[in-house]
Amino acid sequence: RNNPSEENIRPMAVFNPIHYLELPELFMEFICSMTGKSPSTTGAGSEGALTKGPFNALPPIIDLNAALVSYLLTGDAVFITAAGYVGPHFRVDHDVSLLVPEIWCRMTVAERNPQTLIAEGCLEKCEDFEHHGRTVLASRLGYRVTKRFMAHFLGRIFNHPGVVFTAEMLRPELQSADIFAEGMETIVSTQRRVAQHYFDDGSIVAASPPLRALLHIMRNDQHEGKGLGDPAIRALFTREHMLASDWYAARLVAKQAIDLRLWEQHVHGLETFVAKPAFAAEAARLDIASRLARARQRLAEIRLQQYLKGLHGTIGAQPLAAFTTHS
């Protein structure tokens, strides 16, 4: 959600109608849960279910780790749309969000591929730039749609797509470079503040290496001397790197341990049930003996190395050793 500057409210109107975010920038958004002014907030900041304890009793890093694994495994691409304003001068409310399904349903699966869109000039990378002697970290906005995107895909809906989204809407910094720079500072400062929470509560120790690096970058603009655009940092957010990593292997071991405990409980419960003479008739009626045999067989399968290998390619589970060590 974007908003222009108002009294006592900082501006955040830096997004053009549609952006594509690669995983590092996307998870900065997830971690920060950034928003501008809305009917439920008093100004730009961090809000959303992930930021509120009553919605989730778990440390957010557990959900973030699982989400990262999910995105890496599926390869899903994420596009976001501007609400409220596109730049400080064009109010759109939720019209862009309502328009996107009409655009996407007229695109083939291949056309929705962000790499194809980038190669064809339909998406342009947002680049950092200098403004009044300060670096504006616009690269954290990922990629944004271009005039070519609008002509090609909005042309399937409108006769004159250039009238719907003007050049100033596709590049909001053209509306006001000062407001754009201030809006980016709003985002970066909020990302820095939210990232600090993960260090303050100690949950940084449970972050997967990619997210640990990202949290350091959000807080300090670098991790081990590497910035967000460094190839070594980008490589952490690839499927191949994750599948070969020790931290992903640990998630699979943790999942096997959870399944093992679960089926041990099943076997114990069934054994306890059939051991009671008073339940003999009921045990026979429910055929507990065959259920117990199947449970024991399943338990034996879970103990095998082959079961662990079969978990490869799944989300796994969060190892809790880091939390235990920290506490």
Disulfide bonds with the S-S distance in Angstrom:
none
